[in-house]
Amino acid sequence: MKAVLQTGGAPAWVHDLGFETWALAPVAGRPLLEYWLELCDLLRITEVRLVLSDGAQAVEDFAQDGARWGLKITYSFLDPDEDPDTFLTRTPELWTGGLFYLRAPLFPRRVAAEPLAQMHVTGTHLHREGGRTACLASSAPDFLKAFLAGGELALGAHDFTELGFTPEPIASLQDYFALNQRMVRGECARYVSPGYFYKDGAGIGFNVVIPPAARLQPPLLIGNNTRLSAMTNIGPDVIIGNRCIVDQQSELANCVILDGTYIGRNLEIRDKIIVGRRMIDPVDGTVADIDDPWLLATVPGTLRPADLLRAALGWLCALLLVVAQVLPFLLLGVVLKSTGSWRMVRGEFHATRQRRTTLLTSPQTGRLPLLARLFRGLGLDLFPALLRVLAGRLWLCGQEPLRVDFDDALRRELKEYFPAALTYATPRAEASDTLIKRVDALYYAHHRALAEDARILLRALSGRFAGLFRGAPEEPTS
């Protein structure tokens, strides 16, 4: 038997949580997709095909090759506008030996209080939503032939309770919140994998900081790498995800805090879902984004090993460039300032790790005199930004730094932000508008690597040097 899981599609409640696909929406601190992959292992399925659409890269990064679940995962892609069932009907011969199929965002809620044991699927088990098959498991050739031909032979089909679970629809934020509340109140024990521990109504991950002055009232679940501050009051019925911070004297009850969220001081939060700076009322679906980072904010994610290597090599390259540029910058800068042919303006930008930094930029436009073109062609106008790289406020290569106030909306939209001295915009002869900044930022977040940084570095410096001979007009730097 093979499994085909459709991971594309994001209903409104998924977008409200800030995810591109339902598959990664966390339930009790674990992505929804993980529950289905564990179920595949229990059903003795080893070959799983994940059909990707929106959020494809994030799903691949999470599931990888499936070895952690004892599965062999392969991937296919389906256009978001296509009917999910068309993927199966393209190659029906691949699935006639037995098929476990998930079409919609459902949760495999286990019926018994004890964890499931491994079993083989016999016969046909079917679950429909809105008049269409949302989940099926079948080893019956007649049913599979009819289903893959575009129809269904429902006669003799059973529900999933015989297999020890039932697919439960998640149609709204209220459904999502209720599911998490059932999990924290004890149902999570039915799904705990080896290596996890849940006892006395509490589950606490690794590297969790809990000071003696913090008060915990089960039932509660706390994820990995989370920190509680003194005089906090957590529980009952609270789920806190990974990489969260709850500051002093805050009280949480009957709420779900998703990964990477900062809760400020002296707050009382009840009956809510918190996602970064977003507060959601699951009863009426109200979504409110809080602009004050002292109340709610997003905790920056941990860097990958490759990002740490990029940071180290970028810092060394920036140091070499600063050493090479310091004397020319001072000499030409003095001459240009005295003649008034070049000026730099101080501005405030969003920097790394949710900080801000001031940066000198050159906003003048028009055709520049020879000496000013030389200043720009040698990249000396980038010298202040390179100093910010050495100070740890910018990366050497990455995304265009976003201005405070002017680009705040875009900054909130970007989940991964790598402001840099050298960007795709550095060699351009025109200023970047908001759309171009967004496209460049998303492209870099997806493709960032040492090779991509090397390409940006070479194009930035060679593009500036080529501009020296073209006599290109200077553009505003943003």
Buried (B, 14 or more C-beta within 10 A) or exposed (E): BBBBBBBBBBBEBBEBBBBBBBBBBBBBBBBBBBBBBBBBBBBEBBBBBBBBBBBBEBBBEBBEEBEEBEBBBEBEEBEEEEEBBEBBEEEBEBBBEBBBBBBBBBBBBBEEEEBBEEEEBBEBBBBBBEEEBBBBBBBBEEBBBBBBEEEBBEEEBEEBEEBBBBBBBBBBBBBBBBBBBBBBEEBBBBBEEEEEEBEEBBBBBEEBEBEEEBEBBBBBBBBBBBBBBEBBBBBBBBBBBBBBBBBBBBBBBBBBBBBBBBBBBEBEBEBBBBBBBBBBBBEEEEBEEBEEEEBBBBBBEEEEEEBEEBBEBBBEBBBEBBEEBBEBBEEBBEEBEEEEBBEBEEBEBBBBEBEEBEBBBBBBEEEBEEEBBBBBBBBBBBBBBBBBBBEBBBBBBBBBBBBBEBBEEBBBEBBBBBBBBBBBBBBBEEBBEEEBBBEBBBEBBEEBEEEBBEBBBEBBBEBBBEBBEEEBBBBEBB
